[in-house]
Each structure stands twice: as structure tokens, then as C-alpha cells.
């Protein structure tokens, strides 16, 4: 596909969703941040889960989402729980 799918954790589907919500480059993803990118995706895909949020954060950090620190995961979980039902 494009530039975003070269990032770890970002496959064709997530790249397509990012493109749909106006994020088409790595720099745009970094500037937007994982939380805002996930919220935008959630608007077009109600099934966007916490793993997608982790994947976006891992992509920004350049690591597999499984390797995110426990602190990062906890912060992302709190964010996810706040917005998952919107």
C-alpha cells in the first residue's frame, strides 16, 4: 500500500482507515498521536478495539505493541475505557 504500512503494527486495513480519516503520512500520524488517530478511526469503525490503539502507539514509538511499557498500556487502557462507548 503506502507509507504508513511500512510502520510496525500497521497493516493494510489500518493504513486504509488512517487514510480515510485524513492521516496519510508517518509525520501526520506522529503529529496526530495515537489517541486522536484512534478516535478518528472509531468514528468510522465502531469495532476499533484497544489493540488498535496499542498498535498505533507502538507504530509511533517504533516498537511492537506487545512491547509497550506497562505504564503506557495503563494510560492507553484508561483512555480507551473513557471513549470506547462513544
Secondary structure, DSSP 8 states (H G I E B T S, - for coil): --SGGGSTT--HHHHHHHHHTT--SHHHHHHH-HHHHHHHHHHH-TT--HHHHHHHHHHHHTS-GGGS-HHHHHHHHHHHHHHTT-
